[in-house]
Amino acid sequence: WFMHTSAQITLSDDGRSATLQQANVSLVARLSGPPKARFEVRPCEPLPTSPKPEKQAQNKGLRKLTVHLPETGGLRMGVLFTPLDGQPDAGQPLALKPLSDW
């Protein structure tokens, strides 16, 4: 999973949450799911295994917030975004349910 953003990104010490700030607006992204999953910040460019078209945009000023998983397959993961609205972050990750339970 990844997303592109022009916001500044600050990762928590454990890598399980990321604070995004742009202008005077902040939100926190929080991982639910595999305990080994961690957020990372990467350059906003195609992955090494992705095609690289000649007219690919340079994505200047953008960052890529990614989720790194050392092992994949048969997993359930969620990313919860919570606006901070000038208040301290008090949110908790959501409990994940199988799609069949929705």
C-alpha positions in Angstrom: 0.0 0.0 0.0 1.2 3.5 -0.7 -0.1 7.0 -1.3 1.4 10.2 -2.7 1.2 13.4 -0.8 2.7 16.9 -0.7 2.4 17.0 3.1 5.3 16.8 5.5 5.4 13.3 7.0 6.7 12.4 10.5 6.8 8.7 11.5 6.3 7.5 15.0 9.2 5.7 16.7 7.6 2.3 16.2 6.6 3.1 12.5 2.9 2.2 13.2 1.6 5.8 12.7 2.5 8.8 10.6 1.5 12.4 11.1 0.9 14.3 7.9 1.0 18.1 8.0 0.3 20.6 5.3 -0.2 24.3 6.0 -2.0 24.5 9.3 -3.8 21.1 8.9 -2.6 17.8 10.4 -3.9 14.3 10.4 -2.6 11.0 11.7 -2.5 7.8 9.7 -2.5 4.6 11.8 -2.0 1.0 10.8 -4.3 -1.8 11.8 -3.3 -5.3 10.9 -0.1 -7.3 10.8 2.0 -6.4 13.8 5.2 -6.3 11.6 3.8 -3.8 9.2 5.5 -0.4 9.3 5.1 3.0 7.6 8.0 4.2 5.5 8.6 7.4 3.5 10.1 6.9 0.1 10.7 9.1 -3.0 7.7 9.6 -5.1 8.9 7.6 -8.1 8.0 4.2 -9.7 9.0 1.1 -7.9 12.2 -0.6 -9.2 10.0 -3.3 -10.8 7.5 -0.9 -12.3 7.5 0.4 -15.9 9.1 3.7 -16.4 7.4 5.5 -19.2 9.3 8.3 -21.0 6.6 10.9 -20.1 6.4 9.9 -16.4 5.7 12.9 -14.3 8.6 13.9 -12.0 6.3 14.3 -9.0 8.4 17.2 -7.6 7.4 18.2 -4.1 5.6 14.9 -3.4 6.4 12.1 -1.0 5.3 8.5 -0.9 3.9 7.1 2.3 4.2 3.3 2.1 3.5 0.3 4.3 6.4 -2.2 4.4 5.6 -5.8 5.2 8.4 -8.3 5.6 6.1 -11.1 4.6 2.9 -10.9 2.6 0.0 -13.2 1.7 -3.3 -13.8 3.2 -3.3 -10.7 5.3 -5.8 -8.1 6.4 -4.6 -4.5 6.8 -6.2 -1.2 7.3 -5.0 2.4 7.4 -7.1 4.8 9.5 -6.8 8.6 8.9 -7.8 10.9 11.7 -7.9 14.7 11.4 -6.1 16.3 14.5 -7.9 19.6 14.4 -5.4 21.1 16.8 -6.1 18.5 19.4 -3.6 15.8 20.6 -3.9 12.5 18.9 -6.1 10.3 21.0 -7.3 7.8 18.3 -7.0 4.1 18.4 -6.6 1.7 15.6 -9.8 0.1 14.3 -10.4 -3.6 14.9 -10.4 -5.3 11.5 -13.2 -7.6 10.4 -13.2 -10.0 7.5 -15.2 -8.7 4.6 -17.7 -11.5 5.1 -18.6 -9.9 8.5 -19.4 -6.5 7.1 
